Amino acid sequence: MLAGDVGVHVLHGDEVTAEQWDMFFQMYETTSLQKWGRPYLNRAFFPMLGQRLGPKVVLILVRREGSGR
């Protein structure tokens, strides 16, 4: 789905790449440290969740098209 130059990508857990899980984990960790104290989920948790729950897990990525990230 595309609105202007912003792309919205909906991925199910079993479609998410290792690089995307890395980005998601970095955002989770940063947000946890800034808002709630200490993150309690580790990096290995997220792809395991995606593999075990597959289509029940949804990751929504929003990025500026052509930015590469």
N, CA and C atoms as an extended XYZ file, in Angstrom:
207
Properties=species:S:1:pos:R:3:atomname:S:1:resname:S:1:resid:I:1 pbc="F F F"
N         0.863       -1.168        0.000 N   MET     1
C         0.000        0.000        0.000 CA  MET     1
C         0.907        1.229        0.000 C   MET     1
N         0.531        2.239       -0.757 N   LEU     2
C         1.397        3.399       -0.890 CA  LEU     2
C         0.567        4.675       -0.803 C   LEU     2
N         1.003        5.602        0.029 N   ALA     3
C         0.345        6.894        0.157 CA  ALA     3
C         1.415        7.964       -0.060 C   ALA     3
N         1.386        8.619       -1.203 N   GLY     4
C         2.421        9.600       -1.513 CA  GLY     4
C         3.764        8.912       -1.654 C   GLY     4
N         4.752        9.388       -0.918 N   ASP     5
C         6.064        8.746       -0.981 CA  ASP     5
C         6.321        7.854        0.231 C   ASP     5
N         5.266        7.518        0.976 N   VAL     6
C         5.381        6.661        2.147 CA  VAL     6
C         4.808        5.296        1.820 C   VAL     6
N         5.605        4.264        2.054 N   GLY     7
C         5.152        2.896        1.815 CA  GLY     7
C         4.778        2.234        3.131 C   GLY     7
N         3.646        1.570        3.156 N   VAL     8
C         3.205        0.815        4.325 CA  VAL     8
C         3.239       -0.654        3.933 C   VAL     8
N         4.029       -1.433        4.652 N   HIS     9
C         4.207       -2.842        4.328 CA  HIS     9
C         3.734       -3.684        5.506 C   HIS     9
N         2.783       -4.560        5.272 N   VAL    10
C         2.249       -5.441        6.304 CA  VAL    10
C         2.843       -6.825        6.089 C   VAL    10
N         3.571       -7.315        7.081 N   LEU    11
C         4.227       -8.613        6.994 CA  LEU    11
C         3.739       -9.512        8.125 C   LEU    11
N         3.524      -10.752        7.817 N   HIS    12
C         3.197      -11.732        8.853 CA  HIS    12
C         4.501      -12.275        9.416 C   HIS    12
N         4.443      -12.800       10.626 N   GLY    13
C         5.633      -13.228       11.344 CA  GLY    13
C         6.574      -14.115       10.569 C   GLY    13
N         6.032      -15.031        9.776 N   ASP    14
C         6.891      -15.951        9.035 CA  ASP    14
C         7.450      -15.343        7.746 C   ASP    14
N         7.112      -14.089        7.448 N   GLU    15
C         7.622      -13.389        6.263 CA  GLU    15
C         8.727      -12.385        6.609 C   GLU    15
N         8.912      -12.102        7.888 N   VAL    16
C         9.835      -11.064        8.329 CA  VAL    16
C        11.271      -11.576        8.225 C   VAL    16
N        12.143      -10.764        7.638 N   THR    17
C        13.547      -11.148        7.480 CA  THR    17
C        14.326      -10.885        8.775 C   THR    17
N        15.517      -11.450        8.865 N   ALA    18
C        16.383      -11.227       10.027 CA  ALA    18
C        16.713       -9.738       10.176 C   ALA    18
N        16.953       -9.062        9.058 N   GLU    19
C        17.250       -7.626        9.104 CA  GLU    19
C        16.055       -6.837        9.658 C   GLU    19
N        14.847       -7.197        9.261 N   GLN    20
C        13.654       -6.510        9.762 CA  GLN    20
C        13.446       -6.780       11.247 C   GLN    20
N        13.702       -8.026       11.689 N   TRP    21
C        13.616       -8.324       13.121 CA  TRP    21
C        14.666       -7.514       13.887 C   TRP    21
N        15.855       -7.345       13.312 N   ASP    22
C        16.892       -6.534       13.956 CA  ASP    22
C        16.412       -5.099       14.153 C   ASP    22
N        15.830       -4.511       13.103 N   MET    23
C        15.312       -3.139       13.199 CA  MET    23
C        14.207       -3.064       14.249 C   MET    23
N        13.306       -4.048       14.238 N   PHE    24
C        12.203       -4.053       15.198 CA  PHE    24
C        12.743       -4.164       16.626 C   PHE    24
N        13.721       -5.052       16.830 N   PHE    25
C        14.295       -5.209       18.163 CA  PHE    25
C        14.965       -3.919       18.630 C   PHE    25
N        15.683       -3.241       17.754 N   GLN    26
C        16.320       -1.973       18.120 CA  GLN    26
C        15.285       -0.941       18.551 C   GLN    26
N        14.161       -0.885       17.827 N   MET    27
C        13.089        0.058       18.195 CA  MET    27
C        12.461       -0.332       19.535 C   MET    27
N        12.217       -1.637       19.726 N   TYR    28
C        11.664       -2.131       20.991 CA  TYR    28
C        12.593       -1.781       22.150 C   TYR    28
N        13.885       -2.047       21.980 N   GLU    29
C        14.856       -1.807       23.036 CA  GLU    29
C        14.961       -0.317       23.364 C   GLU    29
N        15.041        0.521       22.345 N   THR    30
C        15.136        1.970       22.536 CA  THR    30
C        13.901        2.509       23.246 C   THR    30
N        12.727        2.100       22.785 N   THR    31
C        11.480        2.563       23.402 CA  THR    31
C        11.390        2.097       24.848 C   THR    31
N        11.734        0.848       25.099 N   SER    32
C        11.687        0.324       26.472 CA  SER    32
C        12.611        1.107       27.393 C   SER    32
N        13.825        1.384       26.946 N   LEU    33
C        14.782        2.118       27.771 CA  LEU    33
C        14.334        3.551       28.025 C   LEU    33
N        13.689        4.175       27.041 N   GLN    34
C        13.259        5.564       27.190 CA  GLN    34
C        11.973        5.695       27.998 C   GLN    34
N        11.096        4.696       27.920 N   LYS    35
C         9.767        4.837       28.515 CA  LYS    35
C         9.552        4.006       29.777 C   LYS    35
N         9.997        2.767       29.756 N   TRP    36
C         9.583        1.839       30.809 CA  TRP    36
C        10.727        1.280       31.628 C   TRP    36
N        11.930        1.673       31.362 N   GLY    37
C        13.049        1.146       32.129 CA  GLY    37
C        13.865        0.147       31.350 C   GLY    37
N        13.683       -1.120       31.643 N   ARG    38
C        14.552       -2.143       31.071 CA  ARG    38
C        13.775       -3.106       30.180 C   ARG    38
N        14.230       -3.324       28.939 N   PRO    39
C        13.562       -4.301       28.084 CA  PRO    39
C        13.783       -5.715       28.630 C   PRO    39
N        12.750       -6.515       28.628 N   TYR    40
C        12.867       -7.861       29.187 CA  TYR    40
C        12.825       -8.955       28.130 C   TYR    40
N        12.510       -8.626       26.885 N   LEU    41
C        12.528       -9.608       25.803 CA  LEU    41
C        13.872       -9.512       25.091 C   LEU    41
N        14.460      -10.660       24.742 N   ASN    42
C        15.745      -10.625       24.053 CA  ASN    42
C        15.548      -10.720       22.541 C   ASN    42
N        16.645      -10.524       21.803 N   ARG    43
C        16.591      -10.503       20.341 CA  ARG    43
C        16.069      -11.821       19.779 C   ARG    43
N        16.413      -12.939       20.378 N   ALA    44
C        16.003      -14.260       19.881 CA  ALA    44
C        14.492      -14.487       20.005 C   ALA    44
N        13.838      -13.756       20.893 N   PHE    45
C        12.401      -13.924       21.100 CA  PHE    45
C        11.585      -13.606       19.846 C   PHE    45
N        11.939      -12.535       19.143 N   PHE    46
C        11.100      -12.043       18.053 CA  PHE    46
C        11.001      -12.975       16.845 C   PHE    46
N        12.111      -13.473       16.282 N   PRO    47
C        11.954      -14.419       15.175 CA  PRO    47
C        11.299      -15.732       15.622 C   PRO    47
N        11.541      -16.136       16.880 N   MET    48
C        10.891      -17.340       17.395 CA  MET    48
C         9.372      -17.139       17.431 C   MET    48
N         8.947      -15.964       17.852 N   LEU    49
C         7.526      -15.633       17.862 CA  LEU    49
C         6.964      -15.690       16.444 C   LEU    49
N         7.690      -15.114       15.488 N   GLY    50
C         7.254      -15.125       14.097 CA  GLY    50
C         7.161      -16.523       13.520 C   GLY    50
N         8.116      -17.377       13.856 N   GLN    51
C         8.104      -18.752       13.348 CA  GLN    51
C         6.969      -19.566       13.958 C   GLN    51
N         6.762      -19.420       15.249 N   ARG    52
C         5.770      -20.249       15.937 CA  ARG    52
C         4.339      -19.800       15.720 C   ARG    52
N         4.144      -18.499       15.571 N   LEU    53
C         2.782      -17.989       15.408 CA  LEU    53
C         2.479      -17.528       13.992 C   LEU    53
N         3.504      -17.480       13.133 N   GLY    54
C         3.350      -17.173       11.712 CA  GLY    54
C         2.357      -16.079       11.389 C   GLY    54
N         1.228      -16.433       10.752 N   PRO    55
C         0.287      -15.415       10.289 CA  PRO    55
C        -0.456      -14.685       11.403 C   PRO    55
N        -0.344      -15.155       12.629 N   LYS    56
C        -1.008      -14.467       13.753 CA  LYS    56
C        -0.220      -13.247       14.217 C   LYS    56
N         1.048      -13.185       13.814 N   VAL    57
C         1.903      -12.048       14.161 CA  VAL    57
C         1.960      -11.122       12.953 C   VAL    57
N         1.747       -9.831       13.184 N   VAL    58
C         1.780       -8.860       12.091 CA  VAL    58
C         2.781       -7.762       12.447 C   VAL    58
N         3.697       -7.513       11.538 N   LEU    59
C         4.655       -6.433       11.680 CA  LEU    59
C         4.337       -5.417       10.589 C   LEU    59
N         4.143       -4.174       10.983 N   ILE    60
C         3.820       -3.123       10.008 CA  ILE    60
C         5.038       -2.207        9.907 C   ILE    60
N         5.582       -2.138        8.703 N   LEU    61
C         6.736       -1.285        8.432 CA  LEU    61
C         6.278       -0.097        7.608 C   LEU    61
N         6.661        1.077        8.039 N   VAL    62
C         6.334        2.301        7.300 CA  VAL    62
C         7.661        2.967        6.976 C   VAL    62
N         7.857        3.232        5.710 N   ARG    63
C         9.114        3.868        5.315 CA  ARG    63
C         8.899        4.799        4.132 C   ARG    63
N         9.787        5.737        4.074 N   ARG    64
C         9.789        6.648        2.941 CA  ARG    64
C        10.340        5.887        1.754 C   ARG    64
N         9.625        5.827        0.671 N   GLU    65
C        10.051        5.073       -0.508 CA  GLU    65
C        11.336        5.662       -1.052 C   GLU    65
N        12.245        4.776       -1.459 N   GLY    66
C        13.515        5.192       -2.009 CA  GLY    66
C        14.553        5.500       -0.953 C   GLY    66
N        14.207        5.391        0.340 N   SER    67
C        15.160        5.700        1.383 CA  SER    67
C        16.057        4.514        1.724 C   SER    67
N        15.635        3.286        1.348 N   GLY    68
C        16.423        2.105        1.642 CA  GLY    68
C        16.203        1.547        3.027 C   GLY    68
N        15.536        2.274        3.883 N   ARG    69
C        15.232        1.791        5.245 CA  ARG    69
C        13.777        1.966        5.550 C   ARG    69
